[in-house]
Amino acid sequence: PGFSGAELENLVNEAAILAARRGKKTIGRSEVTEAVDRVIAGPQRKSRVITEREQMMTAYHEAGHALAARMLSHADPVRKVSIVSRGRAGGYTMIVPDQDRGLWTRQQLTDRLAALLGGYAAEEIVFGDVTTGSSNDLEQISSITISMVSRYGMGQTFGLLSAGEDGARTGGFSQRTAFAAESEARAIVDAAHALALDIL
């Protein structure tokens, strides 16, 4: 669950390559586990030296995601937490639904936002500062909240208007209307941030 057909194909291909490199004739659990990590976050970066402080910051960040998701009743379950540096990420928290989902409720999306902000909130609480480690989280948060307000009609004040699938102002929104959508999206993010801080 949670993987597209193309991602599953990549996963099986990656697992087969790993098994062949290890001299195995069949794919085992260790190859599948490593393949999942590679498909989600990229290959492990063994060449980069990570300081003890960066490891600690990454650990608290990922623990923040995991704890927030665990405590939210409408968030998906945490499947794995890793502080192994892969691709551009210092670590990652895998939060995946039990089954493929075609529809999301407002509460599920709101809890997803709070879980995504758990890492940012953990950094604030533990270190009194934040790092660039939240950049991908913030991109996802921006996309989700703008869609909630200007595509799915899930805002409280913006109304039942839609900017279309790509979020562009295809509906002829005025600057004032677009600003109202962005303001409400910001309020949703602020509420999710406050919730993540409260949980942690």
TAJO-V121007 format. One record per backbone hydrogen bond with DSSP energy under -1.0 kcal/mol. NH is the residue of the N-H (numbers start at 1). CO is the residue of the C=O. E is the energy in kcal/mol with one decimal. If there is no record, write none. Layout:
nh;co;e
NH;CO;E
NH;CO;E
//
This chain:
nh;co;e
8;4;-2.5
9;5;-2.1
10;6;-2.5
11;7;-2.6
12;8;-2.5
13;9;-2.5
14;10;-2.8
15;11;-2.5
16;12;-2.4
17;13;-2.2
18;14;-2.4
19;15;-2.4
20;16;-2.4
21;17;-2.5
22;18;-1.6
23;20;-1.6
24;19;-2.9
32;28;-2.0
33;29;-2.8
34;30;-2.2
35;31;-2.4
36;32;-2.4
37;33;-1.9
38;34;-2.3
39;35;-2.7
40;36;-2.5
41;37;-2.9
42;38;-1.4
45;85;-2.9
46;44;-1.0
55;51;-2.2
56;52;-2.2
57;53;-2.8
58;54;-2.6
59;55;-2.5
60;56;-2.5
61;57;-2.4
62;58;-2.8
63;59;-2.4
64;60;-2.1
65;61;-1.7
66;62;-2.4
67;63;-3.0
68;64;-2.3
69;65;-2.6
70;66;-2.4
71;67;-1.8
75;72;-1.1
79;94;-3.7
80;94;-1.2
82;92;-2.8
86;89;-2.0
87;43;-1.9
89;86;-2.0
92;82;-2.3
94;80;-3.3
96;77;-1.6
109;105;-2.1
110;106;-2.6
111;107;-2.5
112;108;-2.0
113;109;-2.3
114;110;-2.0
115;111;-2.4
116;112;-2.5
117;113;-1.9
121;117;-2.7
122;118;-2.2
123;119;-2.0
124;120;-2.0
125;121;-2.5
126;122;-2.9
127;123;-2.4
128;124;-1.2
129;123;-1.0
135;132;-1.8
138;134;-2.8
139;135;-1.8
140;136;-2.2
141;137;-2.6
142;138;-2.4
143;139;-2.1
144;140;-2.7
145;141;-2.7
146;142;-2.2
147;143;-1.9
148;144;-2.7
149;145;-2.1
150;146;-3.0
151;147;-1.8
152;147;-2.5
154;148;-3.0
163;150;-3.8
167;164;-1.2
170;163;-1.1
170;168;-1.9
172;169;-1.2
178;174;-2.6
179;175;-2.3
180;176;-1.9
181;177;-2.1
182;178;-2.3
183;179;-2.5
184;180;-2.2
185;181;-2.4
186;182;-2.3
187;183;-1.9
188;184;-2.2
189;185;-2.2
190;186;-2.6
191;187;-2.1
192;188;-2.2
193;189;-2.6
194;190;-2.3
195;191;-2.1
196;192;-2.4
197;193;-2.4
198;194;-2.4
199;195;-2.4
200;196;-2.4
//
